[in-house]
Amino acid sequence: MKMTKKLLALFLSATLALSLAACGSTDSGDVSSETKTEASGEVSEPVVNDEGYSIATDLTTDEIELTYFHFDSEITVEYLAKKFMELYPNITVKTEYCAVSDSNTTLLNLVNNGQTPDCFMFSDADFALSNYLLYDISEFWKNDPDAQNVATTINDLGIGCYGTEQRYAAPMKFFPGIVYLDLNVLETLNIEAPRQDWTWEEMTQLIKDATDLTATPAYYGLGAYNRLDSLYGIAASQDIQGEFGFDGKSFDLGVWAVGEQEFADLKLNGYVAPETETQKMEDWLGDWEGWFGNSNRVAVFTEAYWTYMNVWGTDAYAEAGMDIVPYVIPAVDEVEGLHNSIATIDMGGVSSGTEYPREAYELLKFMGWGVDGWKTKLEVFSDPTITNAAGVAMKHDSMPAPITMDEEIWAGYRALYPTDEEHGKYWDAYFESCMQPIPFGWMSIAGYWNFCDQYFNSIGIHGLVDSGTAKAADYAEEATEQANYYHAEAMMDYFGIDINAAE
Amino acid sequence: MSKEKKVKKPRISAGKLARREAMAGYLFVLPWMIGVVIFLLRPLFTSFQFSLNNIRITPKGRMFNFVGYQNYTQIWLEDPEFPVELMGYMWSTLLSVPVIVVFALIIAMLLNGKIHMKGFFRLIFFLPVIIVSGPVMNMLVADGAATIPSMDIQAISTALDQFLPHSLVESISELFNNMIMILWYSGVQILIFLSALQKIDGSLYEAAKIDGGSGWECFWKITLPTIKPMVLLNAVYTVIFLSNHGNNAIIGMIQNSMFSGTKEKGYGYAAAMAWIYSLVVTLIVLLFAFLLAGRKDIYERQVIKVKRAKKKEIQMVKKIERRGKANAKKIQKARLRKKYRSYDKNRED
């Protein structure tokens, strides 16, 4: 009996020790010396299911596996991965989805465990750059015709280059900046719809004109999902290349302060509709969880791009009595032709630890800006039988816009939005004027998120200014100094560039 | 008389049977010891090592840059949020723990009484432990279910602000703001108290009742002294629970620092934060241990008093004996020298 106990104890100990040993990770190996660091640009053009594709011919013919880490739609990415494997049968694509809120944590844990994906999306540039996750894809990008045909600001302003001569990141998902108007509310209030190429002043005037606090329930000029100061930062001048008045080298928060104060004044003077789950919302619509977006009492919305397709453009809202049309985010001054506007652009990159950077780049391109990838995405978005877990067609599941300028792709994409005589003209005008996007700072500027994390968000400027206890201009000088400090620190830390010395 | 030499006990080496038993014991505790080494001591050592470095996790491996105690000084001197959060955590824990423990004790006593559907009520009070976690808790808090709407917390905090430090008032307000949530945390403590209450010998109460003891007196003189070790256990458990809870802001700060892209932050900085935090948690646990473990109840105090009196009495007796013996010796010597004079005339020396 005792012998049995001893044997059992020994067995348990051995099992534990072995299982622990099995848990150990192995270090990631060095990057192969035979990896391709340039793209030849040569392609073959097979036809698959009556659709022409361009296949890069300089990719490996070995059987390899690539991993793509993302926070995109799982359904769409899986569909894309299958198509990619059809085009490149020797490459097996493994996709790993993670919600954006946990993506940094999960990605870094994967890296720590030696399971770094070959290419991935990231949620802020400082995270990816500070951990040296990104491979220099400059050579691939230069020889990639699809990369030369993306929205002009991507290459003109070096978005994804972070102030260097090299490219580290590329646009994966693009949600253009947008302002929505409810034409029914304007009609009720007897206000004429503004011109499509409106200015900032015309927008703020409309917000004021469309506010009627004497009505029951009251009419509000603005329903704000995005803060006006976020839009104003880019709209203020065509020389601005990023949020907080970033001109490519340094910040000037004096620009931001104007927009911040303007938005706060609108809020304080009652032009902005209450937010959900507030007492003000309860008092206004009698519903704590009410949303200004379906109140029929708000004229202008700074909602997200996807709100139309996810909400207002669905059958459920057809009878809601709203008549929503899109407008481009206006520039502060009259601009000849198109002007820059803020947009949500999620970026991605090739892992600095991948064994197959050339192949990983091709996969990343297929998932992001590539024309072939977009042909496949349009198949998904156009097919109502392809649905997400909730049974919703994929075009109603936060569908992004093409960052490519390819006309064929845009023709297919445009057909997904209203084309009727009354609304078609609004969408046509909008899509023509939204293609000079500038992403939010955390995606495009080194040190931006560190500044927000360490300084801007920690002192709660928005709350102070919105409540009227402080003026935005009082913070502009110190915030500018701080932003420039964090940018300079980041440039030195990530790239060894002393931007102060360069000046 | 010379002192007797201490006799050394002969050393008896353990027999075969004893050695076997000892070996079996070691084998049984071996998995636990391996677990401690691998899952406790090694991570502890590694995290301390991390805290002395600036670390970047790259696809080509971890990059360590030794910075000594810079992470610690950075936290105290340049991070404005962490010390403030830490102070808030300390106050809120010191205030919440007594509330939770006392509430748990009251509920446990009620559930231990003679009530109908006792099992159902026990289930009700334990239910939050199972369901109130993560997203469910966040949803309930977002819906305002964690507060008592009729309580005018603003008025309470305004009144307290006049004579208490602001940071303490903030913690008190937070306590009232999350009163329901805090009470949800008492499920496990109720169970511990219940098990302790059920082990109290009923004859003690019976005897007390016969002697005319009231319920109030029974609580203070029987119930509380008996379950006192459980009060300490529950206090420690509550401190640890509150310190590791998902809604704890400091845990969030440490996690954010781990994955922050800021030059100074990262795993090393987060490890330093975690060490400071664990030190503070340990101090709070020690404080409660000092307050609760060191306190003697009335009976223990009486026993100690009696023991001291007895000891004193024995010492006095010994002293008297010693003096008696010394005096006897003196008398003997004097007699031998014929110098002894007795005042007792009847006595002949």
Interface residues (C-beta under 8 A of the other chain):
Chain A: K2 K5 K6 A9 L10 L12 S13 L16 A17 L20 D27 S28 D30 V31 N104 T105 L108 V111 N112 T116 D124 A125 D126 F127 A128 L129 S130 N131 Y132 L133 E277 S351 S352 G353 T354 W449 N450 D453 Q454 S458 E489 A490 D493
Chain B: R20 M23 A24 L27 F28 L30 P31 I34 G35 I38 R56 I57 T58 P59 K60 G61 R62 M63 P80 E81 A142 Q255 N256 M258 F259 S260 G261 T262 K263 G266
